[in-house]
């Protein structure tokens, strides 16, 4: 198993994108992944995102978070992202995620932080079959 990795899967039938990060969470890598996803031929407008950062260490300064939030907001406008749920497991992950969202001006209601996939799935509106598929897919992404 790799020390640092970031993987994603676009679940076409559910308009759901799953992202998984492990190791050191890096803003340039997160930007690159977001661009790759949004430019993928299989990406559909108004897709929901579940981003799992529970296996990361975050060491991001305030200015980087502010710059990344500007990037996120610009891409939201262009690519019509619906809801984004961030899965966290530590206070620093929650704090960094909430700080990121606090800089968003137009899209604050599209982001939430959760400590379980079940709660995130409920907020997004996934049915039990879709939630199970998301859980299985995240496990596969962890193993890559």
N, C-alpha and C positions, 0 to 999 in steps of 0.2 A: 504494500500500500504506500502511495506517495505521501511525502510530508506536506507539501503545499500543492493544492490543486483547485481548479474551478471548472465545473462542468455544468452543462445545462441540457434540458430536453424540452422540446415543444410538443405538447400533447395535442395533436391536431383536432381530434373529435371533441375536445372539451374547451378549446380556446384558453388553455392554461400553459404557462411556461414555468418550469421548475429550474432553479439554480441552486447549486451546492458549492460552498467554499470550505476549504480546510487549510489550516496553517495560518500564515500571516496574511491578514486582509489588506489588500493593496488597492488604492484608488485607481491608478492607471490600468491595472488588470480588470477591475470592475467596470471601468469605462469601456475598455476594449471588448469585454464580454457583452455588455449591453448593446454596443453598436453591432457586433456580430449577430446577436439574436434578432434585433430589429431589422437588419438587412437580409436575414435569411429568407429564402423563397417560401418556406413553410410558415413563416410568421403571419398571423392574421391580426388586423387592427382590432382594438378593444379586447385584447387578451388580458387575462389576469396573471399575475406573477406571484410565486411563492419563492422567496429567497432564504435559503437555510445557511446562516452564518454561525450556527451553534458550535462548530468545531474550529473556530478561528480565534486568533489573538488579534486584537485591534490596537493599533498604536497610530492614531491619526490626529494630526493637529487641527485646531479650530479653522484655520484658513483653508486647509484642504477639504474639510467637510463643507464649508461655505461654497467653494468653487465647484465641488461635486454636485451640490444641490442645484446650482445654476445649470449645470450640464443636464441633470435629470429633468428639470423643468422644461428646458428647450426640447429635449427628446419626447417628453410627454405631449407637447404641443404638436410635434411633427408626426408622431407615430401612434397616437390614440391608444395609450395604455389605459386599461380600466383600473383595477385594484391591485395593490402590491402589499403582500403580507411578508414581514421579515420575521423569521424564526430565530430566537435568541436563547441563550442559556446563562448569560452572566450579566451582572449590573453594568459593566463597561460596554457590552454590546447594546444593551437597551439605551444607555445614555448617548452613545454615538448615533444610534438610529434615530432617536428622538431629536437630537441636535440637528441632524440632516433634515428631518421633516420640518423643523421650526423655521428653516430658511426658505421653504417653498412658499410662494405667495398665492398661487392660483389653485394648487392641487393638494392641499393638506389633507382633505377628506379621503383621498385615494390611497393613503398609506396607514398601516397599523403595525404594531409590534406585538408578537405573540411568543409564548414559551411552549406551545404545542401545535402540532399540525392540525389536530382536531379543531381547536379554536379558530385557527386561520381558515380552515376549510369552511367552517360554519359562517364566518364573516364574508368570505368570498361567495358563498352560496353553492358549494359543491354538494352533490348528493352522496350517499354512502359509497356507491360504486366508484365515483370519481375520486373521493377521498382515499379509498383503498388503492386505486391506481396511482395516485400521487405518492402515497406512502411507499408502495413498491418501487416506484421510479426513483424516489430519493435514496432508497437503500442501494439501488443499482448505481446511482451516481456516486455514492460514497465509496463504492468498491473500485471505481475506475482509477 
